[in-house]
Amino acid sequence: MTSETVTTETVTGETDLDRARAAFQRELLVEGLLVETEVPGLYGRSGVFEDIVDGIDRVVVAAGPGDAATRLRFPPVFPRSSFERTDYIASFPNLTGAINTFAGSNRDHARLLADRADGQSWDRHLEPTETMLVSAACHPAYARYTGVLPEGGVLLDIYGFCFRHEPAIDPARMQAFRMHEFVTIGNAAAARAHREHWIERGLEVLGRLELDATPVIANDPFFGRAGKMLAANQREENLKTELTVRLYGDLDEGTAIVSSNNHLDHFGVNFDIRTAEGEVAHSSCVGFGMERIALSLLRTHGLDVAAWPTSVRERMGI
């Protein structure tokens, strides 16, 4: 990877913000912290970058609920039936990742190879599988709790890779990234309390990393005309708060690196989850964006990890 190659690929930025994002991407690639692929927003990670992520996770875990939470780790794919019940396709069709494969005969395979040899698209020969790419780390968990929850509900510690189709030059907008989430499923009061608690707790975590974060009332990027109403309702009801860091100074309003969300009864209804008292369950979660926090550290403290503040490195164990 040469700096000239990267520059050629990112020279199309038109605004100061575009140029700032492209410059940061170029620095990370030249330094070898990220590894470029042919797909915008899809990167490999160096050992140093992974050490940073591991260090962040140690700080996150230290601030988390510990043994009070059930630890769950899922692969980056999950059942299509569970995906359907999240209703993600209705709100974020443009971010969704479906897994298709070949299930035809030898004759069908010959047709696929003929299209490929002719330079034509061969995707039409593939069929949907029973799996989807995970869009939010907590999504695979809800099917496990269909039915009646134990008294007091459940508290979950979930960590894993997520996919969202958002090709971009901005290194903070990756197509594949990790989230460490703490999720509660229980009654409405518990969901509200969990969300509120983790706004302050999340700020404490970022403070330990010496990141200057700001809480911002936010909304998800719902798709289409109906999505505008959903977004407005989410903001009006104060259901989503993002902790943001200004990676690019005053060029934008900041990059969300932690998000605390109240889902209300959305997953309780869709997955038929009820409290011990027989009510439809509510849920909420806090999600720590591991790659985005790592990028914030690199942007704030510099690309040379050895030169970071000693206090930060000690807390991260790196």
N, C-alpha and C positions, 0 to 999 in steps of 0.2 A: 504494500500500500504506500503510495507516494502522496505528498501533499498536493502535487500538481493534479493527480487524478481526482482527488476529493474536491479540489477547487473547481475543476471543470464540471463536476456533477452538481454543484451547489450554487453556481454563478447566477442562476435564474432568479434569486431573491430580489424583490422589487422595493421593499420597504426597509427602513432601519431595523425593524424587528426581524424581518426575514434574514437580513444580513447577519444580525447578532446570533440568531439560531444556527445559521449555516457555519458561522465562525466557531461556535462552541462545538458543533458536530465535528468540524475539521480538527480542532484541538484534541478531542477525545480519540479520534481515529489515528491521527499522527502519533499521539502518545502511546497508542496501543491499548488503551483502556477498553475501548469497544472495537469490535471486529466487523468490518463492513460486509454486507451481502448485496446481491443484486436487487433486493426488494427494499424500497424506502421504509424506514422504521423498523426493520428487522435486523438485529445485531447479534453477534457473538460477544462473549464477555471474557476479559482477561482474568488471570488468577488474582491480580491486584484488585480488580473490580469486584470479584467474588469475595475477596477478603473484606472489602468495605461492606458489602451486603451482609455478610455473616456478622460483622461487628455491629451494624445497625440492629440486626435481629436480636443480638444479646441485650442491647439497651431496651428494645421493645418488650422482650420477654420479661426482663427484670421489672418493668412497670406494669406488666399484665396481671391477670388473676391467678396465675400459678396453678396449683393443684385443684383450685375451685372450678376450673374449666375442664371440659372434656376435649382432649387434643385429637383433631381429625386432619388427616392428610389425604388428599385425593389426587389422582392423575389429572393431566390437563384436558382430558376428555371425559364426558359423562353421558348417561343415557339420554337419548332423544326424548323419551317420554317425560323425564324430569325437566328437560329444557322447555318442552311445550308448556308444562305447568307453571314455569316462572313467568310466562307471558312476555319474555324478552323480545321475541320476534315482533310483537305488536308495537313496542315502544322504540326499539333500536334495530330495525332490520338492516340498516347500513353498517352496523358494527358486528353483525353475527358471523360466525364461522361454522359452516356445515362440513361434515366429512363424507365424501363419496368414494366409492370403490367400484371395481369392475366385477360384475357377477354374471357375465354372459357365457356363450358357448365358444368353441374354437372358431366357428364361422364369424361370430361377433368380434372376436379378438382380431381376426384377419382384417375386418373392416376398420377397426381402431388403428391397426398398424398401417393400413393403407392411407388413412387420413393423416397420420403422423408423418409418413413418408412424403406426402404431398404438401406438407407444411400447413395443413388445416388443423383446426381445433379438434382434439379427440375427446374433450370433456363430455360431449353429448353421449358417449358410450358408457359413462359411469352412472351409477345409481346411488341414491341415499343409503347410508348405513343406519344403524341404531344408535349412533353416537354423534355428539356435537362437541365443539371446542368450548371450554369453560370461559364464560364472560366475566363472572365475578366469583371469587374464591368460595363464597358461602353457598352458591347455588346448588352444588351437589349434596349439601347437607340436609336440606329441608325434607326430602322424601323419607329420610330415616325417621322423622318424627311425626309422620302421619298417624293420627289417632289422638290419644289423650296423653298430655305431658305429665311428668311426675309433679308432685307438690312443689311449688316455687319455680317451676319452669326449668330451663336448661341454659347453661352458659358454655359457649364453645370457643375453642382456640383453633383457628383454621389458617393454613399457610399453603400457598401453591401458585402455580403459573396460571395466568389468564390471557385470553386473546381478544383483541378488538381490532377490527379492520379500519385502521386510521393511518394510512401511509403518509409520512411527513418527514421533512428534514429535521425538524425540532427533535433533538435526542430525548427530550422529556415526553414525547408522544410516541412510545414504542408500540408495535403491534403485539408483541409478546412480553409480558412483564409479570412480576410477582407481587402479591398482596398478602400481608399478614393481618388477619381479621380476628376481632373478638366480637362474638355474636351472642345476643340473648334472645330467647324465644319464651314468651310467658304472657303475662297480662299487660294491659295498656300502660299502667303505671311503671312497670318494670322496664318496658321498652323506652319510655320517655326518660327515665332516670339514667339508663345506660347511655343513651345518646348524650345527655347533658354532662354526665360524668366524664366521658371520653373527650369532650372538647377541651376541658381543662387539663385532663391527664395527657392528652396528645401534645398540648403545648409544653407540658413539663418534659416529655420525652425529647421534643425538638430542642428545648432549652438546654438539655444535657449534652446535646450535640453542638451547641452554640450556634444554632440556626435562628435567624430572625423571622419568625412566622407570625402571620396575622389571621385570625378567624374571620371568615366571610360567609354570610348567608348565601346559599347557592341553590342551583337546581341541576338535575340531570339533563343531558342533551337529547330530550325526547324528539322523535322524528315526526314530521308532518304537521298539518294544521291542528289536529287533536293534541299533538305533543306540546304546542304552545300553551294550551289551557292546563295541561298536566304540570308543565314547568311553573306556570304562574301560581297554581295551587300549592305546589311544593314550597315555593318561596313564601307565600302568604302564611302558610301553616308552620313555617320555620322547621321543616323536616330534615333539612340537609345543611350542614356547616362544613366548609372546607378550610383547612389550615394551609395557607399559601405562603410561598417564598418568591421573592422577585429575582428570578434567575437572570433577567435581562434589564435590570434597573427600572427606569420609568417608562420603558417602551411598551409594557403591557400591564395588566392588573395583577400579575403574579401567577405562579404555577401551583396548582393544588397538589400537595404531597401526602396529606392525610385527610380522610373524609369520614364524618360521623353522621349516620343516617337513620332516621326512623321510618320503617316500611309500613307502619300502621298494621292493618290486618291482611295486607296483600298476600303474603306467603301463607298465613294462617288459613285464608279462604281457599287459595289455589291448591294447597297441599292437605287440606282438611285436617288442620292441627288445632286441637282444643286444649284449654287449660284444665287443670284438675277440677275447677269449678264449673266446667262445661261451656265456657265462653270461647269464641273464636280467638285464637292466639294472635298476639302482636309480636313484632320482632324489630330489632334494631342492631346496627353493627358499626364498628369503627374499622376502617381499613387503612393500613400503613402501606403506601406505595414504595416498595423497597428500592427499585431503580431510581425513582424520582428523588427519594431522600439521598441516595448515593450521589446523584448528579448535583443536588443542592450542596452537599458537603464539598464536592470537587470545585464547584463554582465559588463557594464561600471561602474555603480554606486553601484552595490551590490544587493543582494536579499532582504535586509531589506529596504523597501521604506522609512521608517521613518528616516533612516540615509543618504538619498540622499541629495545632496546640496540643501539648502533652496531655492536658486534662481530657480532651476529646478522645485521643488515642487510648488512654488508659481506660476510660469508660467503655470503649468499644472492644478492648482487648486485642488491639492490633499494633 
